[in-house]
């Protein structure tokens, strides 16, 4: 079986693991560990506190600093309420495309990297090649944050990271951060005929969202003059509002799920401090004037820093040589790249498939994209 067909076979196997972020990824991690060990890699797994999920970190080549990391997340987004034309966890090959949940985002890259492990084992003499496969990227990059701490504790210091998110094999040297929050409102229930006697949590949640929308417009004026992002400013999105039980009942509970994607580090504190001041100075005093026990609390679901473009970037140089690309770009979507950059690594995002196919029904990756990725990795093997 040639390398491309082997990669396709591995991808089919990986898609069959239903590693939705809310569920365990242990079976897939065990299979990845087995494959890499067969190729001669030194493999370690790091479990989450509950023991239900794990990160994998494997190394081929000499035990020394300065290695190159190939990184991908094992989890996928849910398929609930999506109209798939086939079983999302049984890969289908049709018209030179591979359909299935995770084919594009991002088990295609994982399959390509693992398929190349035997060649890396033959070639890696002067520089180690590392494999980093994580959990819960789709819900706040939780696994990658834990993995970085594990690597720091062990004194493992790679120099370069290639994050294989779907970029159509373009080099991405920067992306925005992603900060997700849930704000909960607790008011006082009552009969809808006497709204002044209760504290309507839904109404205060609506006012909170209105403030977020005002800030969204303000952020447009804070865009750096040289921003390469599209849009060039920090964005805010209200993802969901929940609350209330009936037309004639004053709602005593409500929640707002919202996010922002900072284009510069200073925008995060700017938004958080403004919203907290609005809560403390305006909303809460009005709520507590009616009911002293009213509350508004914000839970941080995840705060992931962006990937900052840097003047010198060894990862960018290496991948440009491997792919023949003469340029690089920035994107609005987030990845784990900034987390690895925080270790002092030079990092780029480059992988097979298009982000346009991610998270959708009938997600797919073009076979030609996998072939291009394998070509890049084969050239990388020649540089180890």
C-alpha positions in Angstrom: 0.0 0.0 0.0 1.5 3.4 -0.9 1.8 6.2 1.5 -1.4 8.1 0.3 -3.6 5.0 0.5 -2.2 4.1 3.9 -3.0 7.6 5.1 -6.6 7.3 3.7 -7.0 4.0 5.5 -5.7 5.5 8.8 -8.1 8.5 8.4 -11.0 6.1 7.9 -10.0 4.4 11.1 -9.6 7.6 13.0 -13.0 9.0 11.8 -14.6 5.9 13.3 -13.6 7.0 16.7 -16.5 9.3 17.8 -14.3 11.7 19.7 -16.8 14.5 20.2 -15.3 16.9 22.8 -17.8 16.0 25.5 -16.9 12.3 25.2 -13.7 10.3 25.8 -10.8 10.2 23.3 -9.0 7.3 25.0 -9.6 4.7 22.4 -8.2 6.9 19.7 -5.2 7.9 21.8 -4.5 4.3 22.5 -4.5 3.5 18.8 -2.2 6.4 18.0 0.2 5.4 20.7 0.3 1.8 19.3 1.0 3.0 15.8 3.7 5.4 16.9 5.3 2.8 19.2 5.4 0.4 16.2 7.3 3.1 14.3 9.8 3.4 17.1 8.6 6.5 18.8 8.9 7.1 22.5 5.3 7.7 23.6 3.8 9.3 26.7 0.2 10.0 27.5 -1.1 12.6 30.0 -4.6 12.1 31.3 -7.1 14.7 32.4 -7.9 14.8 36.2 -11.0 12.7 35.6 -9.0 10.1 33.7 -11.5 10.2 30.8 -9.3 11.9 28.2 -5.6 12.1 27.4 -3.0 14.0 25.5 -0.3 12.1 23.6 3.3 13.3 23.1 5.7 11.1 21.2 9.2 11.6 20.0 11.3 10.1 17.2 15.0 10.8 16.9 17.6 12.1 19.3 16.8 13.2 22.9 17.7 16.8 22.7 16.2 20.3 22.7 15.2 22.0 19.5 12.8 19.5 18.0 9.9 20.0 15.6 6.4 19.4 16.8 3.5 18.2 14.5 0.4 19.0 16.4 -3.3 18.1 16.0 -6.4 17.8 18.2 -8.2 14.5 18.5 -11.6 15.9 19.3 -14.4 16.9 16.9 -17.5 19.0 17.1 -21.0 17.3 17.6 -23.2 16.1 14.7 -26.5 16.7 16.5 -29.2 18.4 14.4 -27.0 18.3 11.3 -28.4 16.8 8.2 -25.7 14.3 7.1 -26.3 12.1 4.0 -24.5 9.2 5.7 -23.1 8.1 9.0 -20.7 10.9 10.0 -18.4 8.3 11.8 -18.1 6.0 8.8 -15.8 7.7 6.2 -17.1 7.7 2.6 -14.9 8.1 -0.4 -16.5 9.9 -3.4 -15.4 12.1 -6.2 -11.8 12.4 -4.9 -13.1 13.6 -1.5 -13.3 11.9 1.9 -16.4 12.6 3.8 -16.8 12.2 7.6 -16.7 14.1 10.9 -13.1 15.2 11.5 -11.8 14.4 8.0 -10.9 18.0 7.6 -10.8 19.3 11.2 -8.4 17.7 11.8 -7.9 14.0 11.7 -6.6 14.3 8.1 -3.4 15.9 9.3 -3.1 13.4 12.2 -3.4 10.5 9.7 -0.7 12.1 7.4 1.7 12.7 10.3 1.3 9.2 11.7 1.6 7.6 8.3 5.0 9.3 7.9 6.3 8.1 11.3 8.3 5.1 9.9 10.1 7.4 7.5 10.8 9.9 10.2 12.3 7.0 12.2 14.7 6.2 9.3 15.7 9.8 8.8 15.7 11.6 12.2 19.4 11.7 13.2 20.2 15.2 14.2 16.9 16.7 15.2 13.9 15.1 17.0 10.4 15.1 15.5 7.6 15.2 18.0 3.9 14.4 17.7 1.4 16.2 20.0 -2.2 15.1 19.9 -4.6 16.8 22.3 -8.1 16.7 23.7 -10.8 19.4 24.0 -9.5 21.9 21.5 -13.0 22.6 20.3 -14.1 23.7 23.8 -11.3 26.0 24.8 -8.0 24.3 23.9 -8.0 22.7 27.4 -5.9 19.7 26.4 -3.1 21.8 24.8 -2.9 24.1 27.8 -2.5 21.0 30.0 0.1 19.5 27.6 2.2 22.6 27.6 2.4 22.5 31.4 3.3 18.8 31.3 6.2 19.5 28.8 7.5 22.4 30.9 7.5 20.1 34.0 9.5 17.5 32.1 12.0 20.1 30.7 11.0 19.3 27.1 11.9 22.3 24.9 10.9 22.0 21.2 11.8 24.9 18.9 9.3 24.7 16.1 5.6 23.8 15.9 3.5 23.0 12.9 -0.2 23.0 13.8 -2.0 21.1 11.1 -5.4 22.8 11.1 -7.0 23.0 7.7 -5.5 25.9 5.8 -5.4 24.4 2.3 -1.7 24.0 3.0 -1.2 27.8 3.2 1.2 29.1 5.8 -0.7 31.0 8.6 1.6 33.0 10.8 -1.0 34.7 12.9 -4.6 34.4 14.2 -6.8 36.1 16.8 -7.3 34.8 20.3 -10.6 33.3 21.4 -12.2 34.1 24.8 -15.5 32.4 25.8 -17.7 33.3 28.7 -21.0 32.4 30.3 -22.7 35.2 32.3 -25.5 34.1 34.7 -28.3 36.3 36.1 -30.3 35.5 39.2 -33.4 37.6 39.8 -36.7 37.3 41.6 -39.6 35.4 40.2 -43.2 36.6 40.3 -46.4 37.1 38.4 -46.1 38.8 35.1 -48.9 41.2 36.0 -46.7 42.9 38.5 -43.3 43.2 36.9 -42.0 45.9 39.3 -42.3 43.4 42.2 -39.8 41.0 40.7 -36.3 41.1 39.2 -36.5 39.9 35.6 -33.3 38.1 34.9 -34.0 37.9 31.2 -34.5 41.6 30.9 -31.2 42.3 32.6 -29.5 39.7 30.3 -30.9 41.6 27.3 -29.4 44.9 28.7 -26.1 43.1 29.2 -26.2 41.9 25.5 -27.0 45.4 24.4 -23.9 46.7 26.2 -21.8 44.0 24.5 -23.2 45.3 21.1 -22.1 48.8 22.0 -18.6 47.6 22.8 -18.5 45.7 19.6 -18.9 49.0 17.7 -16.3 50.7 20.0 -13.8 48.0 19.2 -13.9 48.9 15.6 -12.3 52.2 16.5 -9.5 50.4 18.3 -8.3 48.4 15.4 -4.5 48.6 14.9 -3.7 50.7 11.9 -1.6 47.9 10.4 -3.9 45.0 11.3 -3.8 42.2 8.7 -6.9 40.5 10.0 -10.3 40.4 8.5 -12.1 42.1 10.1 -9.2 44.1 11.4 -10.7 44.7 14.9 -11.6 42.5 17.9 -15.0 41.0 17.5 -17.7 40.1 20.0 -20.4 37.5 19.4 -23.4 36.6 21.5 -23.9 32.9 20.9 -26.9 32.1 23.0 -29.4 33.6 25.5 -31.4 31.3 27.8 -34.0 32.1 30.4 -37.6 32.2 31.5 -40.3 29.5 31.6 -43.6 31.1 30.5 -45.3 34.3 29.1 -46.8 35.3 32.4 -43.9 34.5 34.8 -41.1 36.9 35.8 -37.9 35.1 34.9 -35.6 34.6 37.8 -32.7 33.0 35.9 -31.0 33.7 32.6 -27.7 33.0 31.0 -25.7 34.6 28.2 -23.0 32.7 26.3 -20.7 35.1 24.5 -17.2 35.3 23.1 -14.6 37.8 21.8 -11.7 37.3 19.5 -9.0 39.8 20.4 -6.8 41.2 17.6 -4.5 42.7 20.3 -3.8 41.7 23.9 -5.1 45.0 25.3 -8.6 44.5 24.0 -9.4 41.6 26.3 -9.0 43.6 29.6 -10.7 46.6 28.0 -13.9 44.5 27.3 -13.8 42.6 30.6 -13.3 45.7 32.7 -16.0 47.6 30.9 -18.5 44.8 31.3 -17.7 44.3 35.0 -18.1 48.1 35.6 -21.5 48.1 33.9 -22.6 45.2 36.1 -21.3 46.7 39.3 -22.3 50.3 38.7 -25.6 49.9 36.8 -27.2 46.5 36.6 -26.6 45.1 40.1 -27.7 48.2 42.0 -30.9 48.3 40.1 -31.6 44.6 40.7 -30.7 44.7 44.4 -32.9 47.8 45.0 -35.8 45.3 44.5 -34.1 42.1 45.8 -30.8 42.3 47.7 -29.8 38.7 46.8 -29.8 39.3 43.0 -26.6 38.2 41.3 -24.7 38.4 38.1 -21.7 36.2 37.7 -19.4 35.5 34.7 -17.6 32.2 34.3 -14.6 32.0 32.0 -15.1 29.0 29.7 -11.8 29.4 28.0 -9.3 32.1 27.2 -6.8 31.2 24.4 -4.2 33.7 23.2 -3.7 34.4 19.6 -0.8 33.5 17.4 1.3 36.6 17.2 3.2 37.2 13.9 6.9 37.6 14.6 9.7 39.2 12.6 11.8 36.0 12.6 10.0 32.7 12.6 11.9 29.4 12.0 8.7 27.5 11.6 7.6 29.8 8.8 11.0 29.5 7.1 11.0 25.7 7.3 7.4 25.3 6.0 8.0 27.8 3.2 11.0 25.7 2.0 9.0 22.5 2.3 5.9 23.8 0.4 7.5 26.4 -2.0 5.2 29.1 -0.7 6.4 32.6 -1.0 3.9 34.3 1.3 2.0 33.8 4.5 -1.3 35.0 5.9 -3.3 35.6 9.1 -6.8 34.2 9.8 -9.7 35.0 12.2 -10.3 31.5 13.5 -8.4 30.2 16.5 -6.1 27.3 17.1 -3.7 25.9 19.7 -0.8 27.6 18.0 -0.6 30.5 20.5 -0.4 28.1 23.4 2.7 26.4 21.9 4.1 29.9 21.1 3.9 30.7 24.8 6.5 28.0 25.4 9.0 30.1 23.3 8.5 28.0 20.1 8.3 29.4 16.6 4.9 28.3 15.3 2.8 28.3 12.1 -0.5 26.8 11.2 -0.4 24.7 8.0 -2.5 21.7 7.2 -4.7 19.9 4.6 -8.3 20.8 3.9 -10.4 23.9 4.0 -11.8 25.6 7.1 -14.9 26.2 5.0 -15.7 22.5 5.4 -15.1 22.3 9.1 -18.0 21.9 11.6 -20.5 21.3 8.8 -22.7 18.3 7.8 -20.9 16.2 5.2 -17.6 17.5 6.2 -14.9 16.5 3.7 -11.3 16.7 2.7 -10.0 16.5 -0.8 -7.6 13.6 -1.4 -5.3 16.0 -3.3 -4.9 18.0 0.0 -3.7 14.9 1.8 -1.2 14.3 -1.0 0.2 17.8 -0.7 0.5 17.4 3.1 2.4 14.1 2.7 4.7 15.8 0.2 5.5 18.5 2.8 6.2 15.9 5.5 8.3 13.8 3.2 10.5 16.8 2.5 10.6 17.5 6.2 12.0 14.0 6.8 14.9 14.9 4.6 15.8 17.8 6.8 16.1 15.9 10.1 
